[in-house]
Amino acid sequence: MITLKHIKYFIIFILISIISWSVIESIIGYFSLYTYSNTLSYDKYSSIESPYNIKNNFSEPFISIHAVYSIEKLKKYFNKYKCFETDIVFYENKFIIAHDNINLDINKNSYLYLDDIFANISSISGGRSDLKYIWLDFKNMNSENYLSILDILINLVAKYNINKSSIIIESPYPSLLQSFLNKGFITSYYFEPVFYEDREKNDLIIKNIIDIVEQYPVDFISCNVKYFSLVNNIFPNMHKNYWFSGSSLQMQLRSLFIRLYVLNQDTTGILILDY
């Protein structure tokens, strides 16, 4: 027979289990931020800094909503968060909200366009779009189309009265980002290197990355949070944007620690999380 006493003990057991698991996950989360600590020797670093306006405007890190692929999601979180990330495919002079251009067919499918996102941001904010940040991850931007992307984007922000300094353009090619930077957009270098067991090879990779960023300065370094320790060692004076995604209970618990830890770092700009 189940009594109130049994129920009480059961509830206490559940609470202790949750707390214990959270502590374990926090420890795991902490060490997960230092994945590459033993991979590289860290004998190379850059003295380059983020510009003053970035250090000033992002002095207090904040959370961004990941993968805003619908107007419903934009509206749901618009008044709760300052930044919204989405993926863009440039196709036939249009900005399609999509993660990649594989099997992209505008004749068979109905897609959301960046125009729709901008129109709704302008409408919801009452013309105060400068209060929010929009993170644009251009999936297929390259040396052949980046100037077309820039021209169309400039016309688009003017049409919907979007402040260029609230638009973050992300790319793995810092050289392409210079034109966007010169036009007043925020730029972020997508950091996703491939490492090897050989430390000398890794040091060459790091040196090449540092040389590129110093030759083509950007506002931010953006990367998976697993590179947290690495980017902080090689770009100690740059502001960094991180993303952490996962919907499992384990990932959600781990994100609690990562959120608290990463958002308390002086050089963190934005942390992108799934919602």
Backbone hydrogen bonds, N-H to C=O, Kabsch-Sander energy under -0.5 kcal/mol:
donor,donor_aa,acceptor,acceptor_aa,energy
7,I,3,T,-2.1
8,K,4,L,-2.4
9,Y,5,K,-2.3
10,F,6,H,-2.4
11,I,7,I,-2.4
12,I,8,K,-2.3
13,F,9,Y,-2.5
14,I,10,F,-2.3
15,L,11,I,-2.4
16,I,12,I,-2.6
17,S,13,F,-2.3
18,I,14,I,-2.5
19,I,15,L,-2.5
20,S,16,I,-2.7
21,W,17,S,-2.6
22,S,18,I,-2.4
23,V,19,I,-2.2
24,I,20,S,-2.3
25,E,21,W,-2.9
26,S,22,S,-2.3
27,I,23,V,-2.0
28,I,24,I,-2.5
29,G,25,E,-3.1
30,Y,26,S,-2.3
31,F,27,I,-2.2
32,S,28,I,-2.0
33,L,29,G,-0.8
33,L,30,Y,-1.1
34,Y,31,F,-1.5
35,T,32,S,-0.8
35,T,226,K,-0.5
37,S,34,Y,-1.5
39,T,36,Y,-1.0
40,L,36,Y,-1.2
46,S,234,I,-2.9
50,S,237,N,-1.4
54,I,51,P,-0.6
55,K,51,P,-2.1
56,N,52,Y,-2.5
57,N,53,N,-2.7
58,F,54,I,-2.2
59,S,56,N,-1.1
62,F,269,G,-1.7
64,S,271,L,-2.4
65,I,83,C,-2.5
66,H,273,L,-2.1
68,V,85,E,-3.2
69,Y,67,A,-1.3
74,L,70,S,-1.7
75,K,71,I,-2.7
76,K,72,E,-2.1
77,Y,73,K,-1.6
78,F,74,L,-0.9
80,K,77,Y,-1.4
81,Y,77,Y,-1.8
82,K,63,I,-0.7
83,C,63,I,-0.7
84,F,133,Y,-1.9
85,E,65,I,-3.0
86,T,135,W,-2.4
88,I,137,D,-2.7
89,V,96,I,-2.7
91,Y,89,V,-0.7
91,Y,94,K,-2.7
94,K,91,Y,-1.2
96,I,89,V,-2.6
96,I,94,K,-0.8
97,I,112,L,-3.1
98,A,87,D,-1.1
98,A,96,I,-1.1
104,L,101,N,-1.2
108,K,105,D,-0.9
109,N,105,D,-2.0
111,Y,109,N,-0.7
114,L,95,F,-2.4
116,D,113,Y,-0.9
117,I,113,Y,-1.3
118,F,114,L,-2.8
119,A,115,D,-2.7
120,N,116,D,-2.0
121,I,117,I,-2.3
122,S,118,F,-2.6
123,S,119,A,-1.8
124,I,120,N,-3.3
125,S,121,I,-2.3
126,G,123,S,-0.7
127,G,122,S,-2.0
128,R,125,S,-0.8
131,L,128,R,-1.7
132,K,129,S,-1.7
133,Y,82,K,-3.5
134,I,166,S,-2.6
135,W,84,F,-2.5
135,W,133,Y,-0.5
136,L,134,I,-0.6
136,L,168,I,-3.4
137,D,86,T,-2.4
137,D,135,W,-0.6
138,F,136,L,-0.9
138,F,170,E,-1.1
139,K,88,I,-2.7
139,K,137,D,-0.8
140,N,88,I,-0.6
141,M,138,F,-0.6
145,N,142,N,-0.6
146,Y,142,N,-1.8
149,I,145,N,-2.4
150,L,146,Y,-2.3
151,D,147,L,-2.4
152,I,148,S,-2.4
153,L,149,I,-2.5
154,I,150,L,-2.4
155,N,151,D,-1.8
156,L,152,I,-2.1
157,V,153,L,-2.6
158,A,154,I,-1.6
159,K,155,N,-2.1
160,Y,156,L,-1.8
161,N,158,A,-0.7
162,I,157,V,-2.8
166,S,163,N,-2.0
167,I,164,K,-1.7
168,I,134,I,-2.8
168,I,166,S,-0.5
169,I,167,I,-0.6
169,I,186,I,-3.2
170,E,136,L,-2.4
170,E,168,I,-0.6
171,S,188,S,-1.9
176,L,173,Y,-1.2
177,L,173,Y,-1.0
178,Q,174,P,-0.6
178,Q,175,S,-0.6
179,S,176,L,-0.6
180,F,176,L,-0.5
181,L,177,L,-2.6
182,N,178,Q,-2.5
183,K,179,S,-0.8
184,G,181,L,-1.5
185,F,180,F,-2.2
186,I,164,K,-0.6
186,I,167,I,-2.5
188,S,169,I,-2.4
189,Y,220,F,-2.5
190,Y,171,S,-2.5
190,Y,188,S,-0.6
191,F,189,Y,-0.7
191,F,222,S,-3.3
192,E,190,Y,-0.7
195,F,193,P,-0.5
199,R,197,E,-0.6
202,N,198,D,-1.8
203,D,199,R,-2.5
204,L,200,E,-1.7
205,I,201,K,-1.9
206,I,202,N,-2.6
207,K,203,D,-2.7
208,N,204,L,-2.2
209,I,205,I,-2.2
210,I,206,I,-2.7
211,D,207,K,-2.5
212,I,208,N,-2.1
213,V,209,I,-2.4
214,E,210,I,-2.5
215,Q,211,D,-1.8
216,Y,212,I,-2.5
219,D,187,T,-0.7
220,F,187,T,-1.6
221,I,239,H,-1.7
222,S,189,Y,-3.0
223,C,241,N,-2.3
224,N,191,F,-0.5
225,V,243,W,-2.2
227,Y,224,N,-2.3
228,F,225,V,-1.8
229,S,33,L,-1.6
231,V,227,Y,-2.7
232,N,228,F,-1.6
233,N,229,S,-1.2
233,N,230,L,-0.5
234,I,230,L,-2.4
235,F,231,V,-2.2
238,M,235,F,-1.2
239,H,219,D,-0.6
240,K,267,T,-3.4
241,N,221,I,-3.0
242,Y,270,I,-2.5
243,W,223,C,-1.4
244,F,272,I,-2.5
252,Q,248,S,-2.5
253,L,249,L,-2.5
254,R,250,Q,-2.2
255,S,251,M,-2.1
256,L,252,Q,-0.8
256,L,253,L,-0.7
257,F,253,L,-0.9
258,I,254,R,-2.2
259,R,255,S,-3.0
260,L,256,L,-1.7
261,Y,257,F,-3.0
262,V,258,I,-2.8
263,L,259,R,-1.7
264,N,261,Y,-1.1
265,Q,262,V,-1.6
268,T,265,Q,-1.5
269,G,240,K,-3.4
271,L,62,F,-2.2
272,I,242,Y,-3.5
272,I,270,I,-0.5
273,L,64,S,-2.3
274,D,244,F,-0.7
